[in-house]
């Protein structure tokens, strides 16, 4: 199992939760869904690029009225929440299709039903 995160300096809580599994059945890797090279580097570091299950939960949001948000802030949200997933899918789907095997789980946010 590979767990990924944008900022590896924040991995300590995950390492603590993993306990004895860390390094045996769980490996933590760096991956920024907003950076195509980061995605390629991470996927290429996995033996045979074999990803059987992708669980995507990368996401962020803004709090407050839309008129208080800048366009750049909204673009950052879309870049992470939508285009980040698209980048991941473009990198791993060809391998899944070639193998005719794989599952994708996309985890959204409760904020999607608020508005």
WOGIMO-V144860 format. One record per backbone hydrogen bond with DSSP energy under -0.5 kcal/mol. CO is the residue of the C=O (numbers start at 1). NH is the residue of the N-H. If there is no record, write none. Layout:
co=CO nh=NH
co=CO nh=NH
This chain:
co=1 nh=3
co=1 nh=27
co=3 nh=29
co=5 nh=31
co=6 nh=8
co=7 nh=10
co=8 nh=11
co=11 nh=15
co=12 nh=16
co=13 nh=17
co=14 nh=18
co=15 nh=19
co=18 nh=21
co=19 nh=22
co=21 nh=24
co=21 nh=25
co=21 nh=26
co=26 nh=23
co=27 nh=3
co=29 nh=5
co=31 nh=33
co=32 nh=35
co=35 nh=39
co=36 nh=40
co=37 nh=41
co=38 nh=42
co=39 nh=43
co=40 nh=44
co=41 nh=45
co=42 nh=45
co=43 nh=46
co=46 nh=49
co=47 nh=50
co=49 nh=51
co=50 nh=52
co=52 nh=103
co=53 nh=55
co=54 nh=56
co=54 nh=105
co=55 nh=57
co=56 nh=107
co=65 nh=68
co=66 nh=69
co=70 nh=74
co=71 nh=75
co=72 nh=76
co=73 nh=77
co=74 nh=78
co=75 nh=79
co=76 nh=80
co=77 nh=81
co=78 nh=82
co=78 nh=83
co=79 nh=84
co=82 nh=86
co=83 nh=87
co=84 nh=88
co=85 nh=89
co=86 nh=90
co=87 nh=91
co=88 nh=92
co=89 nh=93
co=92 nh=96
co=93 nh=97
co=94 nh=98
co=95 nh=99
co=96 nh=100
co=96 nh=101
co=103 nh=54
co=104 nh=106
co=105 nh=56
co=105 nh=107
co=106 nh=108
co=109 nh=112
co=110 nh=113
co=111 nh=114
